Amino acid sequence: MSPAALDRIEAVRRIAREVAGPAAVSVDKEGRFPREAIDALKAEKLLAAYVPEALGGKGSSIVELGLMCEALGQRCASAAMVFAMHQVQVGCLVRHGHTPYFQNYLNELVRNQRLIASVTSEAGVGGSVRTSICNIEQDGDTCTVRKDGTVVSYGEDGEDLLMTVRRTNTSAASDQALVLVSKSQCEMQQTSTWDAMGMRGTCSPGYVITARFQPDQIVPDPFADINAHTMVPWAHILWASAWLGIATDAVTRARAFVRETAKRMGGSTPPTAPRLSEVGARLQLMRAQVRERAAYYDMLINQPDGGKDMLSSVGFAVELNHLKINASELVAEICTKALRITGTTGYRNDSPYSVTRHLRDAHSAALMIGNERIHAANGALHLVYKDDVL
């Protein structure tokens, strides 16, 4: 990794320590957007980190972005998840927005550090990202779409929206397009609130969104390719990186608690020390899985052909789904084990060893594209998946 990349990662770690962390309790308690952290990231021009240097960005890799999400996750999971979701949108635009409109937009993203919210959920599709009911209506050079989004993360605070829609009113539900619109092109009617158990700062109520836009705001590549080659891999890798940050801090607090207990016992080994070894091993497993997938994906997309054949393969889809399932289950397991180590001290909200927020945030992981849905899809894929058998 280059010195410039290491400097950027260190800048995010500083923001995590000095900005996101001190505000995390307030963000969680009040259920408010992590404005301080996002503003600090904007000041470092990191919302455009993945934008190529030729367009004024930093040219960061997904490995670098994963480490940034991990750092933020150690201090404020909501800030980490907002950053991760935004970068998924940026990744889609950089990798699939090859037209002049999107190249110009990426220049503007660099200049103004615009925050992009995702609108992939929709009422009536049963949680399937690969299904859309709403469709584009085109009249000359004006397009209109009306979408009933059930969960629109940081929709109030984002400047722009990246939406999945049906291409036309006669298209199949799976014949989708990705559309980038600015908030100024939208009418947004809030339909629900976001008083959630965890990830409270992502501020993700539902909205009915009516957008009017130009045809060149439709991302040109087929959505099936965008989804398989970028949107899903980026989401699983960067979400998992944020969850790894949550798990890391939970173990850090458990370790500090055991050390403090040992001091009070005159240096004797506390009875909870073996559990610390157990949870540490689970954290190491999670870290290896998350970072390995990020490095593997980065290697694929930097091949001369962009790794397109592998990105479209059954094996890649299965292994990527395994990452999401494993990371989402491990983060909850690790935080639960940390709670059992810290006991009532960790159960309290006002303790320096508290892991209550970590545990609540961790339980969102299995619900972000529900694990049951992924298991069902993977079960079908396993009928043709050969793994590395001889």
C-alpha angles and dihedrals in degrees: 000000000000124000089246091055091049090050091053092050090050090050089056091047088053091050089049092052100039104030116014096040098051090048097044098092092049092046090052098041095046096036090230134149114270091243096160094057096043091048090051091051089049090052088057090048089240098137084076095042094124095046108110118258089241088067094044099266132121097257091225122175126234088249089060092046090051091055089049091052090047092053093049091046090060090063109024121008093193092056090047093051094047089051091046094049092047091051090052088059092047091049091054092050096045094047099039108021099087098150126099091254093059094040088055090046091054089053088053091047089057093048099043103023094227116196113229120208123201123235105186100126120087137179113253101025098091095239095303113146089194093062128072132182100181115078141195115261110199125198110176108300094347124087126190132191132175115201130182100211113192096195119024107174115218088346092153094051101040119095095209138026129219107203136189114220141159111267096232139353089261096047122110115258089252094050094094140166133200116231129191115207133169120234088245088066093053142078108207124195113188111225103178143012133244108231093145136170093240142355084048095161093061086079096207112173123153124265137187102223125197111189132184116195147146124270092246089067089072110098104244102221121085110269091230088064094042090051097046099038101038122357099056097037092047093046095049094044098044096039089050090050091054090048089050088057090053091050092046093055092045090055091044090056092046090051092049090050092052091048091051089049090052090053091052089050092055095256097311118140109260118231089243093062094092089055088053089058090050095050091044090057091051090050091051090052092050093047092051093050096047097045094043093055091048091051092045093050091046089053092050097051091048092058115110090256094041090248090274097153093051093043089055095046128110091233094057092048093049094048092045090051088050089056092054094046095045096044094046092050095041094053091056092044093049093048090049091051090048089053092052090051094050094039119185090350090062091041092062120089093214098055126103086226094051115139097173095108091045091053094047092048091046093059091063090067098076090049098054095095093350116259091227089060091049092048089052092051093045091049090060092045092051089065088073101023113110101183113194096317117149 
